[in-house]
Amino acid sequence: MNKYRTHNCNELRKKDLDKDISISGWINKKRDHGNLLFIDLRDNYGITQCIIDKENKNFLELEKTQLETVIKIQGKVINRSNETINKDIETGEIEVVINKFEILGTCKELPMPVFSDQEYAEEIRLKYRFLDLRRKKIHENIILRSKVISYIRNEMTKIGFLEFQTPILTSSSPEGARDFLVPSRLNPGKFYALPQAPQQFKQLIMVSGFDKYFQIAPCFRDEDARADRSPGEFYQLDLEMSFVEQEDVFNVVEELLVNTFKKFSNKKLMYDQFPKISYVDAMLKYGSDKPDLRNPLVINEITDVFERDDVSFEIFKKLVKSGSKVRCISTKNTKNKPRSFFDNIDKWAKEQGASGLAYFTFEEEGGLSAKGPIGKFFSKEALVEVMKKTNSKVGDSIFMACGKQNDLEKITAQARDKIAKDLDLIDDDIFAFCWIVDYPMFERNEITHKIEFSHNPFSMPQGGLTDKDLENPLDILAYQYDIVCNGIELSSGAIRNHKPELMYKLFSIAGYDKNQVDEKFSGMINALSFGAPPHGGIAPGIDRIVMLLANEKNIREVTMFPMNQNAQDLMMKAPSEVTEEQLKELNLALKTKK
């Protein structure tokens, strides 16, 4: 190849026996057997075992060379003996006898070993991310990420999408999260915003007459970190299409995701055609609009059971009279579970801040009955009704919670996951996708009690918009949709509102007057006034897709240079202070807290 190598560290095979070769890479591992020193040399492609005997003049120097030092080795390819063949690596049938070596890059004492599966504190891993990225699993994750992005690009191009880049410096807009602001030197007192998403620009691309757009888009949101969300920045497959309905978007995305997940994972797909679940049904059946459909447990509404005269569980009955609801989860054939199983779930619910989970098990000993702390409060007829509502049988158990709807949804969703894990009901070798559809256009803020957009403010309402709808805005449904996999939201999308007069009406419901809309979305409103086609799109998260494919629980394991929980880059020491001169150029001054 060049002066550094004739082959990479995953290339040599039996066909190369007796060849004089040179390879370069990092010292991954050393094993000193006294008269023989074994070196595993690693590069981006793999590992080659190299050996040197004590008679070689380079032995002592190589023996004391630090792990992760970059070296060049020159030597001859030989067979490994049968008992030393390593089937775990591609080069496992050969090894290289070292004639001489050269240090290309020295290495200081390591703050963390690279050849190790040991877990290290996140602070150390992120501070020395360049070392962390050398570790096998995370190195493979980043390569997987590159291959997935390349594959997606090719697939999108094949079906007629064109890739465009949208601006990074743009205007601030109320899209849900906090903006990252950038001061303008040439326009004192004014600020750019980094895009939370290319939302307005991709719609403007459709207005410009382009038919199908996509971009592997960087997005910036000043929000808190969590396992499936990086603070600061992330990437998404941003796409938009003209002259489409909701189903057209679904067809494109489903085919792309099915093909991608089949190509890069051996796990099974529960559905090749993704089920569509309304937002209302999702919140009722799963307590969440991000349901994990690998979990077979379903939540049922049984509030009216506690209005019966032959149900005497007064705690729930009083709460129901005051407006609370009762929902439950039925577990199949759990009659033989020990008392501790039920008590532990009840205890867990109390630890989550709930009042606990009431429970009983259906039995049939001399007639239908219920075994458990509250079983005695239900007549036979009431139990029959519960069985009918929950599709339960004798031997099944019921876990119940009572409360206001929002609190109830939260605890039953958590309980559904908890019970499924305790019963080992979730198959980790499955990807279960679904669409959540028919989102409400608006929601009421629990703190301010003001009406706000529930999703994207640029979405098209279903059925147009009448004066009657304006009287009951919380009943308006939108052509908004989410794609979910294994309980993780991959993306939100919508058919867009392309009519300015309709947009003014919708924004007025959320408390924006015409002047405010014109000021915040002047480019968009103006463009829509010059002949805008019906259009829609979506933007699946690249980071989350790769996280699922790599079987990782944390998005930082598939991101090359992530920030920590406090949105700090420990390696590059960002964010950092700036000089007074820099502030002066930007017409800024810092106000310190007293």
Secondary structure by P-SEA (a helix, b strand, c coil): ccccccccccccccccccccbbbbbccccccccccbbbbbcccccbbbbbbbcccccaaaaaaaccccccccccbbbbbccccccccccccccccccccccccccccccccccccccccccaaaaaaaaaaaaaccaaaaaaaaaaaaaaaaaaaaaaabbbbbbbbcbbbbcccccccbbbbbcccccccccccccaaaaaaaaaaacccbbbbcbbbbbcccccccccccccccbbbbbccccaaaaaaaaaaaaaaaaaacccccccccbbbbbcaaaaaaacccccccccccbbbbbcccccccccccaaaaaaaaaabbbbbbccccccccccaaaaaaaaaaaaaacccbbbcbbbbbcccccccccccccccaaaaaaaaaaacccccbbbbbbbccaaaaaaaaaaaaaaaaaaaccccccbbbbbbbcccccccccccccccccccccccccccccccccccccccccccbbbbbcccccccccccccccaaaaaaaaaaacccaaaaaaacaaaaaaaaccccccccccccaaaaaaaaacccccccccccccccccccccccccccccaaaaaaacbbbbbcc
